[in-house]
Amino acid sequence: MSTYFTEGKIFYPGFQFPIHHTSANCFTDGANKRDHYKMIFVISGTGILTLNNHKQIIVAPSALCLNETDTFSLESEVSLQCTAIFFHPQIINQHFDFPVLRASDHQLSLNEIQDLYWLNPFLRKTNEFMGLLHLGPSNARRIHNIIDNIKNALDIQLDDDWPCRSRTYLIEMLFLLSRLLIIDEALESVELDKDPGDIKEIILYLYTNYMNKITIQELTDKFHINRTSLTERFRGITGHSVMEYLISLRLYLASKMLKETLLPISEIIERVGFSDITHFGRMFKKNFGYSPSEYRSIHCTML
């Protein structure tokens, strides 16, 4: 079996945390079933991959999401540069062993069904989607940045929060990949066919840059659209203003980090793009009915 865990050093020595990073030999373990999931990020180059007996052309930048049963072999490549994240799905939910993930929805709890969302790119395989997501430049940069953050958190192990910190970065990566899969299919219930313009690209930009300060002026300049047109078209498609949509996205991610990790609330606030802790607390309670600390005490699976 391949090594998919990182071992604790100064903090939690000997502890085997089920996530691992490598930039070496990303395509060498594809012949047999694995004891982990694997996301290969193709940084540059091209290649031809046989994935579950189907030929796939890989063009950078792209993300290849592989579950424990996927078989693959790299037939040829030109200047292919990759990095990979290995993880066991129990890092998302402690009950997620492989038989559970193969069960039908009616055999899962509500919490397990909700947590399955993070693993959609690894589980929802069809003839049209076999795990390969082609990435635009901004999403590729974001994925690369998250992988670097995972690597640094695992390698440096800065303090006793390093497992939670690594896990939140993984959640961010899985969130983005899951959203890209949905956007690729239909962007959930957002009816993009009603708008021939740049609204899809703006939504993708929000998902990629939610951790940064974003203004309407920035969006109008970047996407060459006037403020009135942006406001009307965005609300017409999503049902929300741009800022409402962005705040909902940030709060959703914060709620998942509060629920799934013990990372300090102050760090979560910064990670999801809020700069004012009072404003964050007020908006969080308005949306979820509890303060962030109350929400964590009720919903966190690690307490």
Disulfide bonds with the S-S distance in Angstrom:
none
